[in-house]
Amino acid sequence: MIDGRRGLAGVFKDIPVQVCHFHQLKIVTKYLTRRPKTEAGKELRRLALTLSRTNEKTFSTDLDQWEKKWRGFIRERTYIVGTNRFYYTHKNVRSAFLSLKRNLPHLFTFQKYSDLNIPNTTNTVDGCFASIKKKVGAHHGLRKDRRFKVISELLKNNGKE
């Protein structure tokens, strides 16, 4: 279970990796806002909001249809006067789309490996770490090696004690 940061999925090549749906939606919202101005942005946000209620095949098909419909829009370039340089005119919509496209292989791992009981959000993991942080925080001023020992013991005991 990862929070959507780039590169993390590549580290765990032999382990099923699930990107958190909540964090993926936050990434899309960062680029599009909650009220996108363009029609392409509105449609992409609506599609992203279906993430937790759909399956990989349906979502992938819908994302491909969105891409075909808006291909010209997300490839539109604005050239800088007097140079050969350009930037993508609708870079935020493009970034939101590319994030979904890049993370798509890891957005439905929880459905592919249902026997592993992988959650689709980091909610339980965040709760576990919050508990550990609170317990370690009670012992402020620990040396680095002792802090490591405390955290190791807490993880061994599954956050209890």
C-alpha positions in Angstrom: 0.0 0.0 0.0 1.6 3.3 -1.1 0.4 6.8 -1.1 1.0 7.6 -4.8 4.6 8.9 -4.7 6.4 8.3 -7.9 9.0 5.6 -8.0 7.8 3.6 -4.9 6.0 1.0 -7.0 9.3 0.3 -8.9 11.1 -0.6 -5.6 8.7 -3.5 -4.9 8.8 -5.3 -8.3 7.9 -8.8 -6.9 5.3 -7.6 -4.4 1.8 -6.5 -5.3 1.5 -2.8 -4.9 -1.7 -0.9 -4.3 -1.9 2.9 -4.8 -4.2 4.5 -2.2 -7.4 5.7 -3.9 -7.7 8.7 -1.5 -4.2 9.9 -2.3 -4.7 9.4 -6.1 -7.9 11.5 -5.8 -5.9 14.2 -3.9 -3.3 14.2 -6.7 -6.0 14.7 -9.3 -7.6 17.4 -7.2 -4.3 19.2 -6.7 -4.1 19.6 -10.5 -7.8 20.2 -11.3 -9.2 21.8 -8.1 -12.6 20.8 -6.8 -14.2 22.9 -9.5 -12.3 22.6 -12.8 -12.9 25.3 -15.3 -12.5 23.4 -18.5 -15.0 20.7 -19.7 -12.1 18.3 -20.0 -11.1 18.9 -16.4 -14.7 18.5 -15.2 -15.1 15.1 -17.0 -11.7 13.9 -15.8 -12.6 14.8 -12.2 -15.9 13.0 -12.5 -14.1 9.9 -13.8 -11.6 10.1 -11.0 -14.4 10.3 -8.4 -15.6 6.8 -9.6 -12.3 5.2 -8.7 -13.4 3.5 -5.5 -16.7 2.3 -7.0 -15.5 0.7 -10.2 -13.2 -2.1 -11.5 -10.0 -1.9 -13.5 -11.5 -2.8 -16.8 -14.3 -0.2 -16.6 -12.0 2.5 -15.3 -9.4 1.8 -17.9 -11.9 1.8 -20.7 -13.4 5.1 -19.5 -9.9 6.7 -19.1 -9.0 5.6 -22.7 -12.3 7.1 -24.0 -11.5 10.3 -22.2 -8.0 10.4 -23.7 -9.3 9.8 -27.2 -11.9 12.6 -26.8 -9.5 15.1 -25.3 -6.2 14.1 -27.0 -5.9 17.3 -29.0 -6.7 19.4 -25.9 -4.0 17.8 -23.6 -1.4 18.0 -26.4 -2.1 21.6 -27.2 1.1 23.7 -26.9 1.8 27.3 -26.4 5.1 28.5 -28.0 7.2 31.1 -26.3 7.6 34.1 -28.7 11.0 34.3 -30.4 12.1 30.7 -29.4 11.4 27.1 -30.3 10.4 26.4 -26.8 6.9 25.6 -25.7 4.8 24.6 -22.7 1.6 22.6 -22.6 -1.3 25.0 -22.6 -3.4 22.8 -20.3 -0.6 21.4 -18.2 -2.8 20.8 -15.1 -5.4 18.7 -16.9 -2.5 16.9 -18.6 -0.8 16.2 -15.3 -3.9 14.9 -13.7 -4.5 12.5 -16.6 -0.9 11.3 -16.8 -1.0 10.6 -13.0 -4.1 8.4 -13.4 -2.5 6.7 -16.5 0.8 6.1 -14.8 -0.7 4.7 -11.6 -3.4 2.6 -13.4 -1.5 -0.7 -13.1 -1.5 -0.2 -9.3 -4.9 1.2 -8.6 -6.8 -2.1 -8.6 -4.3 -4.5 -7.1 -6.7 -5.0 -4.2 -9.2 -6.5 -6.6 -6.6 -8.7 -8.5 -5.3 -10.1 -5.2 -8.5 -10.2 -3.2 -7.1 -13.2 -1.2 -4.4 -10.9 0.3 -7.1 -8.5 1.8 -5.2 -5.4 0.6 -7.2 -2.3 1.4 -7.7 0.4 -1.3 -6.6 3.3 1.0 -3.8 3.9 3.5 -6.3 4.6 6.3 -5.4 1.6 8.5 -1.7 2.1 7.9 -1.9 5.8 8.8 -3.8 5.0 12.0 -1.1 2.5 13.0 1.7 4.9 12.4 -0.2 7.7 14.2 -0.3 5.4 17.3 3.4 4.6 17.1 4.3 8.3 16.6 2.3 9.2 19.7 4.0 6.6 21.8 7.5 7.5 20.5 6.7 11.2 21.0 6.1 10.5 24.7 9.8 9.7 24.9 11.1 12.8 23.3 14.9 13.3 23.5 15.8 9.7 22.8 19.0 9.1 21.0 18.7 7.9 17.4 19.7 4.3 18.2 17.3 4.1 21.2 14.5 5.6 19.1 15.1 2.9 16.5 14.9 0.2 19.2 11.6 1.6 20.5 10.0 1.8 17.1 11.3 -1.7 16.2 9.7 -3.1 19.3 6.4 -1.3 18.7 6.3 -2.6 15.2 7.1 -6.2 16.4 4.2 -5.9 18.9 2.0 -4.5 16.1 1.7 -1.1 17.7 0.5 -2.5 21.1 2.1 -1.5 24.4 
